[in-house]
Amino acid sequence: MSTMEDPIYLKVKKSIIGQGGRARISKKIFDKLEVKDMGDLIVVEHNNNTILVEAYADVLVDEDYIRLRWNDLNRLQVLEEDTVTVKKYKPLSRKITKKVKKMIR
């Protein structure tokens, strides 16, 4: 079973909308990433390129895919059907708090 620490691997499909910043994923992947609300941020990575996008669950997106806007495809330097890693965005303050709690125990 994966946790929100584990990346999820998804294939890319291009959205017809150009402006970046949003991704559509299946409801199952949305839940698997433990994203709580529509518009919460997720991290999408390919090779050494990383972007933050707002996540939206969409019943029309297959479970193994993520729909990205073409501006984001360009920033990631990916083509359709390339595989990207996706994980929930955790602000730095949460990461620091978590590490401090581990140190205290």
ZAVOPA-577870 format. One record per residue (C-alpha): residue number from 0; residue in three letters; y, x, z negated. Coordinates in nm, 3 decimals. Each point is the difference from the previous one (the first is absolute). Example, Ala and Ser with C-alpha at 12.3 -4.5 7.8 and 13.67 -1.06 7.14 Angstrom:
# ZAVOPA-577870
0_ala_-0.450_1.230_-0.780
1_ser_0.344_0.137_0.066
# end
This chain:
# ZAVOPA-577870
0_met_0.000_0.000_0.000
1_ser_0.342_0.138_0.091
2_thr_0.299_0.012_-0.228
3_met_0.365_0.001_0.090
4_glu_-0.020_0.381_-0.021
5_asp_-0.242_0.010_0.295
6_pro_0.150_-0.022_0.348
7_ile_-0.127_-0.260_0.241
8_tyr_-0.059_0.100_0.361
9_leu_0.127_-0.245_0.262
10_lys_0.038_0.005_0.376
11_val_0.343_-0.052_0.148
12_lys_0.110_-0.291_0.216
13_lys_0.353_-0.011_0.136
14_ser_0.229_-0.286_-0.092
15_ile_0.227_-0.130_0.275
16_ile_0.303_0.033_-0.228
17_gly_0.181_0.333_0.024
18_gln_0.195_0.040_-0.321
19_gly_-0.213_0.176_-0.262
20_gly_-0.060_-0.048_-0.367
21_arg_-0.265_-0.272_-0.008
22_ala_-0.376_-0.004_0.037
23_arg_-0.242_-0.287_0.022
24_ile_-0.348_0.030_-0.146
25_ser_-0.281_-0.243_-0.072
26_lys_0.007_-0.194_-0.327
27_lys_-0.319_0.178_-0.111
28_ile_0.160_0.344_0.045
29_phe_0.320_-0.126_-0.166
30_asp_-0.207_-0.093_-0.307
31_lys_-0.210_0.318_0.017
32_leu_0.318_0.210_-0.015
33_glu_0.098_-0.203_-0.308
34_val_0.333_-0.086_0.158
35_lys_0.148_-0.284_-0.201
36_asp_0.277_-0.149_0.213
37_met_0.082_-0.029_0.367
38_gly_0.248_0.273_0.082
39_asp_-0.130_0.250_-0.257
40_leu_-0.013_0.355_0.131
41_ile_-0.306_0.180_0.129
42_val_-0.040_0.359_0.115
43_val_-0.134_0.059_0.351
44_glu_-0.104_0.354_0.096
45_his_-0.127_0.176_0.309
46_asn_-0.044_0.377_0.005
47_asn_0.314_0.134_-0.169
48_asn_0.215_-0.306_0.070
49_thr_0.066_-0.260_-0.268
50_ile_0.198_-0.323_0.001
51_leu_0.069_-0.277_-0.251
52_val_-0.015_-0.354_0.133
53_glu_0.008_-0.349_-0.143
54_ala_-0.345_-0.160_-0.003
55_tyr_-0.063_-0.355_0.118
56_ala_-0.337_-0.175_-0.004
57_asp_-0.082_-0.166_0.331
58_val_-0.309_-0.207_0.080
59_leu_0.028_0.100_0.367
60_val_-0.055_0.370_-0.075
61_asp_-0.361_0.122_-0.004
62_glu_-0.120_0.162_-0.322
63_asp_-0.035_0.347_0.153
64_tyr_0.352_0.006_0.148
65_ile_0.364_0.039_-0.090
66_arg_0.275_-0.126_0.226
67_leu_0.295_0.236_0.013
68_arg_0.325_-0.029_0.185
69_trp_0.055_0.248_0.282
70_asn_0.278_0.188_-0.183
71_asp_-0.249_0.068_-0.281
72_leu_-0.268_0.102_0.251
73_asn_0.243_0.256_0.138
74_arg_0.088_0.131_-0.347
75_leu_-0.370_0.041_-0.081
76_gln_-0.076_0.137_0.347
77_val_-0.295_-0.236_0.046
78_leu_-0.133_-0.211_0.284
79_glu_-0.186_-0.329_-0.009
80_glu_-0.353_0.037_-0.137
81_asp_0.089_0.323_-0.187
82_thr_-0.108_-0.005_-0.364
83_val_0.253_0.021_-0.282
84_thr_-0.038_0.011_-0.376
85_val_0.163_-0.273_-0.202
86_lys_0.060_-0.020_-0.373
87_lys_0.221_-0.184_-0.242
88_tyr_0.335_0.164_-0.069
89_lys_0.045_0.111_-0.358
90_pro_0.353_0.096_-0.103
91_leu_0.035_0.344_-0.154
92_ser_0.093_-0.147_-0.340
93_arg_-0.339_-0.178_-0.019
94_lys_-0.184_0.320_0.089
95_ile_0.183_0.195_-0.270
96_thr_-0.063_-0.269_-0.261
97_lys_-0.370_-0.007_0.086
98_lys_-0.031_0.380_-0.030
99_val_0.185_0.004_-0.333
100_lys_-0.232_-0.268_-0.139
101_lys_-0.303_0.208_0.104
102_met_0.147_0.306_-0.172
103_ile_0.063_-0.191_-0.324
104_arg_-0.358_-0.128_-0.028
# end
